[in-house]
Amino acid sequence: MKTLRQHLGWKLFFSYFIIILVGVISLAIAAEFVTPTAFNRHMASMETMMGGSMGGMMADLTEGFQAAINEILFVAASLAFVTAVFVSTFVTRRIVKPIQEMQTASQHIAAGNYDERVEVVGEDELADLAQSFNQMAHTLSQTEERRRRLIGDVAHELRTPLSSLKSLLEGLVDGVLPAETGTFLDAQREVSRLQRLVQDLEELSKAEAGELTLEQSWVQPNAFVETAVTRLVLQYEDKDVRLHAELPGNLPLIYVDQERMTQVMLNLLGNALQYTPSGGKVTVTAQVEARQIIISVQDDGIGIPSVSLPHIFERFYRVDKSRSRTGGGSGIGLTISKHIVEAHHGRLTAASPGLNRGSTFAIVLPAD
């Protein structure tokens, strides 16, 4: 009984067997109790029509007919049983085997083997289930890969400021570094870097979980663009990079969180400044197209290779691998910006004609 409860194949076989058994019993009861009465009634009618006495033959005919019925039922029951065996075997292989394969694969995935897949056979519901299972396994594999990469990236980002702090503290303890304002300012800068990284990671966590809080209102796009330009204009002047904004005054109002969109513009303009050499130029433009507001940040900096464009919004991804991380941000500003724009039902795009040919980042937001 335990085997019956645990295996679907046996359940299917016994379900067929029970149906056949019920049918055979029903036919046997009908043959035993109904057939003689019906047979005698028809024979009596024939006897009346023939005008003769068939009394002596009635018993023999009834007994022979009953035996023939029983023999027919036995043969039919045997054929039905054999058919049930073949049908249950076919159904078991067609239905139960794929389920068993998915069960085995799910156990391997639960054990951490995310590369496990099942074979997709046919085009029915089981094939759809197998395809969905493989898609789930693929998604889990990607999630695990992103988790591992995130842990490695965070560890890498934390290593530099922690190593600097450790060196500063060891220098102070050993007396190699003087206990003066400059030394403590260096330590403070490293602590500030750690704080920014932790804040960015917290912001990214909320963004990827869809838990960003938005305080939306009807805003003129020029408002947050000009705010970001004003905050960064001195940094642009220090690096000798021209920052030019070409904003028409008749842009329609859009329903956004002004502080969040200012944050996006600061990320885009800061990113453009970081990767544009001295003497370069960054231009901010805005236009209305197909009931959408398009705000573009174009620079003539190092550009983005075509192989890097699909990954530009990934966490901690950097186009210039040789560039020191101490000179950049946390590496997740573009990722956070993308999530903020998407939370406003818009999209953030990146384009570049190639290396050393500049790049363009565009914010596309609905205008109504």
SESE-945709 format. One record per residue (C-alpha): residue number from 1; z, x, y; residue in one letter. Coordinates in steps of 0.2 Angstrom, whole numbers. Layout:
BEGIN
<NUM,<Z,X,Y>,A>;
...
//
This chain:
BEGIN
<1,<0,0,0>,M>;
<2,<3,15,12>,K>;
<3,<-14,21,9>,T>;
<4,<-21,4,13>,L>;
<5,<-12,3,29>,R>;
<6,<-17,20,35>,Q>;
<7,<-36,20,31>,H>;
<8,<-48,9,39>,L>;
<9,<-61,12,25>,G>;
<10,<-49,4,12>,W>;
<11,<-45,-10,24>,K>;
<12,<-64,-14,26>,L>;
<13,<-67,-13,7>,F>;
<14,<-52,-25,3>,F>;
<15,<-57,-37,17>,S>;
<16,<-74,-39,8>,Y>;
<17,<-66,-40,-9>,F>;
<18,<-54,-54,-3>,I>;
<19,<-69,-64,5>,I>;
<20,<-78,-62,-12>,I>;
<21,<-63,-67,-22>,L>;
<22,<-60,-82,-11>,V>;
<23,<-78,-87,-13>,G>;
<24,<-77,-85,-32>,V>;
<25,<-61,-94,-34>,I>;
<26,<-68,-109,-24>,S>;
<27,<-84,-109,-34>,L>;
<28,<-73,-108,-51>,A>;
<29,<-62,-123,-45>,I>;
<30,<-77,-133,-41>,A>;
<31,<-85,-129,-57>,A>;
<32,<-70,-133,-67>,E>;
<33,<-65,-150,-59>,F>;
<34,<-80,-156,-49>,V>;
<35,<-95,-151,-60>,T>;
<36,<-90,-161,-76>,P>;
<37,<-87,-177,-67>,T>;
<38,<-104,-175,-57>,A>;
<39,<-112,-170,-73>,F>;
<40,<-106,-185,-83>,N>;
<41,<-110,-197,-70>,R>;
<42,<-128,-191,-69>,H>;
<43,<-129,-191,-88>,M>;
<44,<-123,-209,-89>,A>;
<45,<-136,-214,-76>,S>;
<46,<-149,-205,-87>,M>;
<47,<-143,-214,-103>,E>;
<48,<-144,-231,-94>,T>;
<49,<-162,-227,-89>,M>;
<50,<-166,-221,-107>,M>;
<51,<-158,-236,-114>,G>;
<52,<-151,-226,-129>,G>;
<53,<-134,-219,-134>,S>;
<54,<-131,-201,-130>,M>;
<55,<-112,-201,-133>,G>;
<56,<-113,-188,-147>,G>;
<57,<-123,-176,-136>,M>;
<58,<-112,-178,-120>,M>;
<59,<-98,-167,-126>,A>;
<60,<-109,-153,-131>,D>;
<61,<-120,-154,-116>,L>;
<62,<-105,-154,-104>,T>;
<63,<-97,-139,-114>,E>;
<64,<-113,-129,-113>,G>;
<65,<-116,-133,-95>,F>;
<66,<-98,-127,-91>,Q>;
<67,<-101,-111,-101>,A>;
<68,<-117,-108,-91>,A>;
<69,<-109,-111,-75>,I>;
<70,<-95,-99,-79>,N>;
<71,<-107,-85,-85>,E>;
<72,<-117,-87,-69>,I>;
<73,<-101,-86,-59>,L>;
<74,<-96,-70,-68>,F>;
<75,<-113,-62,-65>,V>;
<76,<-113,-67,-47>,A>;
<77,<-95,-60,-44>,A>;
<78,<-99,-44,-52>,S>;
<79,<-115,-42,-41>,L>;
<80,<-104,-46,-26>,A>;
<81,<-91,-34,-31>,F>;
<82,<-104,-20,-32>,V>;
<83,<-112,-25,-16>,T>;
<84,<-95,-25,-8>,A>;
<85,<-92,-7,-14>,V>;
<86,<-109,-1,-7>,F>;
<87,<-107,-11,10>,V>;
<88,<-90,-4,13>,S>;
<89,<-95,14,9>,T>;
<90,<-110,12,21>,F>;
<91,<-99,4,34>,V>;
<92,<-85,17,31>,T>;
<93,<-97,31,34>,R>;
<94,<-105,23,49>,R>;
<95,<-89,17,58>,I>;
<96,<-74,26,51>,V>;
<97,<-82,44,50>,K>;
<98,<-86,45,68>,P>;
<99,<-68,38,72>,I>;
<100,<-60,51,61>,Q>;
<101,<-71,65,69>,E>;
<102,<-65,59,86>,M>;
<103,<-47,58,80>,Q>;
<104,<-48,76,74>,T>;
<105,<-56,82,90>,A>;
<106,<-43,73,100>,S>;
<107,<-30,83,91>,Q>;
<108,<-38,99,94>,H>;
<109,<-40,94,113>,I>;
<110,<-21,90,113>,A>;
<111,<-18,107,106>,A>;
<112,<-27,115,121>,G>;
<113,<-45,117,113>,N>;
<114,<-55,109,127>,Y>;
<115,<-71,115,121>,D>;
<116,<-70,102,106>,E>;
<117,<-85,90,105>,R>;
<118,<-91,76,93>,V>;
<119,<-108,72,87>,E>;
<120,<-117,58,96>,V>;
<121,<-127,48,83>,V>;
<122,<-137,32,87>,G>;
<123,<-137,21,102>,E>;
<124,<-124,8,98>,D>;
<125,<-106,6,104>,E>;
<126,<-100,20,93>,L>;
<127,<-113,32,101>,A>;
<128,<-107,26,118>,D>;
<129,<-89,29,113>,L>;
<130,<-93,47,107>,A>;
<131,<-103,51,123>,Q>;
<132,<-88,45,133>,S>;
<133,<-76,55,123>,F>;
<134,<-87,71,126>,N>;
<135,<-87,67,144>,Q>;
<136,<-68,65,144>,M>;
<137,<-67,82,135>,A>;
<138,<-79,90,148>,H>;
<139,<-69,83,162>,T>;
<140,<-52,89,155>,L>;
<141,<-60,106,152>,S>;
<142,<-66,108,170>,Q>;
<143,<-48,102,176>,T>;
<144,<-40,115,165>,E>;
<145,<-52,128,172>,E>;
<146,<-48,123,190>,R>;
<147,<-30,123,186>,R>;
<148,<-30,141,179>,R>;
<149,<-42,147,194>,R>;
<150,<-30,139,206>,L>;
<151,<-15,148,199>,I>;
<152,<-24,164,199>,G>;
<153,<-30,161,217>,D>;
<154,<-13,156,224>,V>;
<155,<-5,172,215>,A>;
<156,<-19,183,223>,H>;
<157,<-16,175,240>,E>;
<158,<3,177,239>,L>;
<159,<2,195,233>,R>;
<160,<-4,203,249>,T>;
<161,<9,196,261>,P>;
<162,<23,198,249>,L>;
<163,<18,216,245>,S>;
<164,<17,220,264>,S>;
<165,<35,212,266>,L>;
<166,<41,222,252>,K>;
<167,<34,238,259>,S>;
<168,<42,234,276>,L>;
<169,<59,230,269>,L>;
<170,<59,246,258>,E>;
<171,<54,256,273>,G>;
<172,<68,249,283>,L>;
<173,<81,252,269>,V>;
<174,<75,270,266>,D>;
<175,<74,274,285>,G>;
<176,<56,278,285>,V>;
<177,<52,264,297>,L>;
<178,<62,262,313>,P>;
<179,<72,246,315>,A>;
<180,<63,241,331>,E>;
<181,<54,226,338>,T>;
<182,<37,231,332>,G>;
<183,<43,232,314>,T>;
<184,<51,215,314>,F>;
<185,<36,207,322>,L>;
<186,<25,214,308>,D>;
<187,<37,206,295>,A>;
<188,<37,190,305>,Q>;
<189,<18,189,304>,R>;
<190,<18,191,286>,E>;
<191,<31,177,284>,V>;
<192,<20,166,295>,S>;
<193,<5,169,284>,R>;
<194,<16,164,269>,L>;
<195,<21,148,278>,Q>;
<196,<3,144,283>,R>;
<197,<-3,146,265>,L>;
<198,<11,135,259>,V>;
<199,<7,122,272>,Q>;
<200,<-11,122,267>,D>;
<201,<-8,121,249>,L>;
<202,<3,106,252>,E>;
<203,<-10,98,263>,E>;
<204,<-23,102,249>,L>;
<205,<-12,94,236>,S>;
<206,<-11,78,246>,K>;
<207,<-30,78,250>,A>;
<208,<-35,80,232>,E>;
<209,<-23,66,227>,A>;
<210,<-30,54,240>,G>;
<211,<-13,53,249>,E>;
<212,<-18,59,266>,L>;
<213,<-10,49,280>,T>;
<214,<-23,43,293>,L>;
<215,<-19,35,310>,E>;
<216,<-36,29,314>,Q>;
<217,<-41,21,330>,S>;
<218,<-58,19,340>,W>;
<219,<-62,36,347>,V>;
<220,<-76,44,357>,Q>;
<221,<-82,59,346>,P>;
<222,<-83,70,362>,N>;
<223,<-64,69,363>,A>;
<224,<-59,79,347>,F>;
<225,<-74,90,348>,V>;
<226,<-70,96,366>,E>;
<227,<-51,98,361>,T>;
<228,<-56,110,347>,A>;
<229,<-68,119,358>,V>;
<230,<-54,121,372>,T>;
<231,<-42,128,359>,R>;
<232,<-53,141,353>,L>;
<233,<-63,146,368>,V>;
<234,<-51,161,372>,L>;
<235,<-53,168,354>,Q>;
<236,<-72,167,356>,Y>;
<237,<-71,176,372>,E>;
<238,<-61,190,364>,D>;
<239,<-73,193,351>,K>;
<240,<-88,191,363>,D>;
<241,<-96,176,354>,V>;
<242,<-104,163,364>,R>;
<243,<-98,145,361>,L>;
<244,<-109,132,367>,H>;
<245,<-107,113,366>,A>;
<246,<-121,101,368>,E>;
<247,<-113,83,368>,L>;
<248,<-122,68,375>,P>;
<249,<-111,56,384>,G>;
<250,<-117,40,377>,N>;
<251,<-111,42,359>,L>;
<252,<-103,26,351>,P>;
<253,<-85,25,347>,L>;
<254,<-80,29,329>,I>;
<255,<-65,23,319>,Y>;
<256,<-56,40,314>,V>;
<257,<-39,49,315>,D>;
<258,<-42,60,330>,Q>;
<259,<-29,73,325>,E>;
<260,<-37,75,308>,R>;
<261,<-54,76,315>,M>;
<262,<-48,89,328>,T>;
<263,<-41,99,313>,Q>;
<264,<-59,98,304>,V>;
<265,<-67,104,320>,M>;
<266,<-55,119,322>,L>;
<267,<-58,124,304>,N>;
<268,<-77,123,306>,L>;
<269,<-77,133,323>,L>;
<270,<-64,145,316>,G>;
<271,<-74,148,301>,N>;
<272,<-90,151,312>,A>;
<273,<-81,163,323>,L>;
<274,<-74,173,308>,Q>;
<275,<-92,175,301>,Y>;
<276,<-102,178,317>,T>;
<277,<-102,196,324>,P>;
<278,<-99,200,342>,S>;
<279,<-114,195,353>,G>;
<280,<-118,180,342>,G>;
<281,<-118,162,346>,K>;
<282,<-111,146,340>,V>;
<283,<-118,129,345>,T>;
<284,<-110,112,343>,V>;
<285,<-121,97,344>,T>;
<286,<-119,78,341>,A>;
<287,<-132,64,338>,Q>;
<288,<-134,47,332>,V>;
<289,<-145,44,317>,E>;
<290,<-147,29,306>,A>;
<291,<-130,21,312>,R>;
<292,<-121,38,308>,Q>;
<293,<-114,51,320>,I>;
<294,<-119,68,315>,I>;
<295,<-109,83,323>,I>;
<296,<-116,100,319>,S>;
<297,<-108,117,320>,V>;
<298,<-122,130,320>,Q>;
<299,<-120,149,320>,D>;
<300,<-131,165,319>,D>;
<301,<-118,174,308>,G>;
<302,<-119,181,290>,I>;
<303,<-126,165,283>,G>;
<304,<-124,159,265>,I>;
<305,<-134,164,250>,P>;
<306,<-142,150,240>,S>;
<307,<-131,154,225>,V>;
<308,<-115,151,236>,S>;
<309,<-120,135,244>,L>;
<310,<-114,124,229>,P>;
<311,<-97,132,229>,H>;
<312,<-94,133,248>,I>;
<313,<-81,119,248>,F>;
<314,<-72,125,233>,E>;
<315,<-54,132,235>,R>;
<316,<-52,150,240>,F>;
<317,<-71,153,238>,Y>;
<318,<-77,166,250>,R>;
<319,<-95,171,253>,V>;
<320,<-91,189,258>,D>;
<321,<-81,195,244>,K>;
<322,<-79,212,252>,S>;
<323,<-71,205,268>,R>;
<324,<-52,208,268>,S>;
<325,<-41,192,266>,R>;
<326,<-29,198,279>,T>;
<327,<-43,195,292>,G>;
<328,<-46,177,286>,G>;
<329,<-37,161,283>,G>;
<330,<-30,154,267>,S>;
<331,<-47,151,260>,G>;
<332,<-45,132,258>,I>;
<333,<-49,126,276>,G>;
<334,<-66,120,271>,L>;
<335,<-59,111,256>,T>;
<336,<-46,102,266>,I>;
<337,<-59,98,279>,S>;
<338,<-71,90,266>,K>;
<339,<-57,79,259>,H>;
<340,<-52,73,277>,I>;
<341,<-70,69,281>,V>;
<342,<-72,59,265>,E>;
<343,<-56,50,268>,A>;
<344,<-65,43,283>,H>;
<345,<-80,37,272>,H>;
<346,<-91,52,278>,G>;
<347,<-97,68,271>,R>;
<348,<-97,86,276>,L>;
<349,<-112,97,272>,T>;
<350,<-117,115,273>,A>;
<351,<-134,123,275>,A>;
<352,<-141,140,277>,S>;
<353,<-158,148,277>,P>;
<354,<-151,163,268>,G>;
<355,<-140,179,270>,L>;
<356,<-139,185,288>,N>;
<357,<-148,170,295>,R>;
<358,<-134,159,300>,G>;
<359,<-127,143,294>,S>;
<360,<-125,125,299>,T>;
<361,<-110,113,294>,F>;
<362,<-113,95,298>,A>;
<363,<-100,81,299>,I>;
<364,<-108,64,295>,V>;
<365,<-97,49,300>,L>;
<366,<-102,30,300>,P>;
<367,<-105,24,318>,A>;
<368,<-99,6,314>,D>;
//
